[in-house]
Amino acid sequence: MYDFVVVGVGPAGARFARRAAEDGYDVVALEKGQVGEPLACSGHVSTDVWTFTGEGAREALFQNEIYGARFHVGGPRSDAYPFYKREVASNVIDRVGLDRHLADLAREAGADVREEHTVTAVEEGHDRVTVEYNGPDGPGTLEAKMVAGCDGPRSRVREALELPEPDELLHGVLAFSDEEDHQDFVDVHLTAPTFFAWRIPRGDAGVEYGLAAPPGVQVTKHFEELIDGYEIDVSHRCSGAIPIGPPDRVTTRRGFLLGDAAAQTKPFTGGGILYGMTAADHAAREVDPDRPTTLAAYERAWRDDLERDQQLGRWIRRAYSLPEPIQRLGLGALSGEIGVHMDRPTSLVSPSHLRAMLSRLHVR
Ligand SMILES: Cc1cc2nc3c(=O)[nH]c(=O)nc-3n(C[C@H](O)[C@H](O)[C@H](O)COP(=O)(O)OP(=O)(O)OC[C@H]3O[C@@H](n4cnc5c(N)ncnc54)[C@H](O)[C@@H]3O)c2cc1C
């Protein structure tokens, strides 16, 4: 019997598999397709991402560095309100490559990572979990002391363990043009109901255009308007779900959720790569597969670390729905240099942000 069966090898699952294997646990990780595919993510992350990677990762995965964002209340021709940092705020990276790199690190640590293994059922017993899967050689069954549900926004593990759903699943779409663009600003358009559209320069890898909005919104129509506004041809369209609002509970007696399965995302951007891996580290530190009561410590640890930032992120997102004249006023008043960490909205009260605000007052 394994110590942990990890379902899904995205950033959260790969990170947990690696850390648990490094701690000497017997880990098997099942991925339904090929690791990293299909792509449904911008790979726009804070530079903290490099603290989770191994040797040579930055050279292989880095595409562009970003200092700030230009906010627009309308399309590309509308006024831009820049928010920026003096140092690099974030990186744009090869997301498919990131997943493969993280899975390789898990393998090197000793985890048994199996691609083309789709989990079809999870049953939680008194002293073990039983997982059924369909693999290249047909159906099979595995037993483990615990199951880690890292299987993304529409998590099958979450459903099987009867854990609550996230509050909301946004629908995100992406497409790429082949313009070479090394600019160090992304553009954010507050044109999609309750969320936004974006343009991300990816260096030699072209430019990405994207948009996310809640169900019921005509995402394709809003996306076409964005593309038409930029007067550009795009290809490689893809889409995915973004869970918002963590459920009240992400643990059971022998199971726990990580990453998008647990809606460990930033409500004001939808970003979840760093939060998922951060939560995976909390789980690897706290959970002992021989002591199911340790799951409560994981539940506490990730919430203590991320929940306040998620709550503040929800408030920031509300500003996307304010009437346009108020948005213009607010963006005009607040734009300029900032000292906020992109993963940590609570850093709005950090000394670095307050210093940046004060220096602006002197300039004005
Ligand atoms: C359009 C869009 C843009 C985004 N842009 C960004 C961004 O710029 N920055 C950022 O930080 N985040 C971004 N995100 C969010 C980010 O992609 C997720 O937060 C992140 O992928 C979550 O990682 P995860 O490991 O929890 O889940 P996932 O990456 O979804 O991995 C889950 C894995 O589980 C596998 N799986 C699912 N079901 C099964 C099963 N039954 N059996 C076996 N395997 C299974 C899947 O194939 C997948 O590989 C974006 C999301 C979308 C939709």
The ligand as a Tripos MOL2 file, in Angstrom:
@<TRIPOS>MOLECULE
LIG
   53    58     1     0     0
SMALL
NO_CHARGES

@<TRIPOS>ATOM
      1 C1         -7.3090   31.0380  -19.0290 C.3       1 LIG1
      2 C2         -6.5090   30.8230  -17.7560 C.ar      1 LIG1
      3 C3         -5.3720   31.6040  -17.5140 C.ar      1 LIG1
      4 C4         -4.6370   31.4160  -16.3390 C.ar      1 LIG1
      5 N1         -3.5210   32.1870  -16.1380 N.ar      1 LIG1
      6 C5         -2.8190   32.0400  -15.0020 C.ar      1 LIG1
      7 C6         -1.6320   32.7960  -14.7680 C.ar      1 LIG1
      8 O1         -1.2070   33.5840  -15.6060 O.2       1 LIG1
      9 N2         -0.9680   32.6200  -13.5900 N.ar      1 LIG1
     10 C7         -1.3960   31.7320  -12.6440 C.ar      1 LIG1
     11 O2         -0.7780   31.6310  -11.5660 O.2       1 LIG1
     12 N3         -2.5010   30.9810  -12.8400 N.ar      1 LIG1
     13 C8         -3.2150   31.1140  -13.9920 C.ar      1 LIG1
     14 N4         -4.3150   30.3280  -14.2090 N.ar      1 LIG1
     15 C9         -4.7120   29.3780  -13.1740 C.3       1 LIG1
     16 C10        -3.7840   28.1730  -13.1840 C.3       1 LIG1
     17 O3         -3.7840   27.5930  -14.4710 O.3       1 LIG1
     18 C11        -4.2550   27.1680  -12.1330 C.3       1 LIG1
     19 O4         -4.4520   27.8290  -10.9050 O.3       1 LIG1
     20 C12        -3.2360   26.0510  -11.9340 C.3       1 LIG1
     21 O5         -3.0810   25.3190  -13.1170 O.3       1 LIG1
     22 C13        -3.6960   25.1380  -10.8170 C.3       1 LIG1
     23 O6         -2.7840   24.0750  -10.6820 O.3       1 LIG1
     24 P1         -3.3170   22.6520  -10.1770 P.3       1 LIG1
     25 O7         -2.1230   21.7840  -10.1500 O.co2     1 LIG1
     26 O8         -4.1390   22.8250   -8.9710 O.co2     1 LIG1
     27 O9         -4.3490   22.1780  -11.3100 O.3       1 LIG1
     28 P2         -4.1100   21.8700  -12.8340 P.3       1 LIG1
     29 O10        -2.9720   22.6260  -13.3670 O.co2     1 LIG1
     30 O11        -5.4620   22.0230  -13.4760 O.co2     1 LIG1
     31 O12        -3.6980   20.3410  -12.8540 O.3       1 LIG1
     32 C14        -4.6340   19.3390  -12.5760 C.3       1 LIG1
     33 C15        -4.1820   18.0900  -13.2920 C.3       1 LIG1
     34 O13        -5.0520   17.0330  -12.9370 O.3       1 LIG1
     35 C16        -5.2800   16.2500  -14.0820 C.3       1 LIG1
     36 N5         -6.5160   15.5120  -13.8720 N.ar      1 LIG1
     37 C17        -7.7860   15.9960  -13.8630 C.ar      1 LIG1
     38 N6         -8.6670   15.0030  -13.6380 N.ar      1 LIG1
     39 C18        -7.9340   13.8700  -13.4950 C.ar      1 LIG1
     40 C19        -8.2730   12.5170  -13.2570 C.ar      1 LIG1
     41 N7         -9.5590   12.1250  -13.1200 N.pl3     1 LIG1
     42 N8         -7.2900   11.5980  -13.1760 N.ar      1 LIG1
     43 C20        -5.9820   11.9700  -13.3230 C.ar      1 LIG1
     44 N9         -5.6110   13.2420  -13.5600 N.ar      1 LIG1
     45 C21        -6.5710   14.1830  -13.6390 C.ar      1 LIG1
     46 C22        -5.3330   17.2550  -15.2210 C.3       1 LIG1
     47 O14        -5.0710   16.6530  -16.4710 O.3       1 LIG1
     48 C23        -4.2470   18.2290  -14.8090 C.3       1 LIG1
     49 O15        -2.9900   17.9080  -15.3580 O.3       1 LIG1
     50 C24        -5.0620   30.4690  -15.3870 C.ar      1 LIG1
     51 C25        -6.1900   29.6730  -15.6310 C.ar      1 LIG1
     52 C26        -6.9010   29.8370  -16.8210 C.ar      1 LIG1
     53 C27        -8.1070   28.9800  -17.0760 C.3       1 LIG1
@<TRIPOS>BOND
     1     1     2 1
     2     2     3 ar
     3     2    52 ar
     4     3     4 ar
     5     4     5 ar
     6     4    50 ar
     7     5     6 ar
     8     6     7 ar
     9     6    13 1
    10     7     8 2
    11     7     9 ar
    12     9    10 ar
    13    10    11 2
    14    10    12 ar
    15    12    13 ar
    16    13    14 ar
    17    14    15 1
    18    14    50 ar
    19    15    16 1
    20    16    17 1
    21    16    18 1
    22    18    19 1
    23    18    20 1
    24    20    21 1
    25    20    22 1
    26    22    23 1
    27    23    24 1
    28    24    25 2
    29    24    26 1
    30    24    27 1
    31    27    28 1
    32    28    29 2
    33    28    30 1
    34    28    31 1
    35    31    32 1
    36    32    33 1
    37    33    34 1
    38    33    48 1
    39    34    35 1
    40    35    36 1
    41    35    46 1
    42    36    37 ar
    43    36    45 ar
    44    37    38 ar
    45    38    39 ar
    46    39    40 ar
    47    39    45 ar
    48    40    41 1
    49    40    42 ar
    50    42    43 ar
    51    43    44 ar
    52    44    45 ar
    53    46    47 1
    54    46    48 1
    55    48    49 1
    56    50    51 ar
    57    51    52 ar
    58    52    53 1
@<TRIPOS>SUBSTRUCTURE
     1 LIG1         1 GROUP 0 **** ****
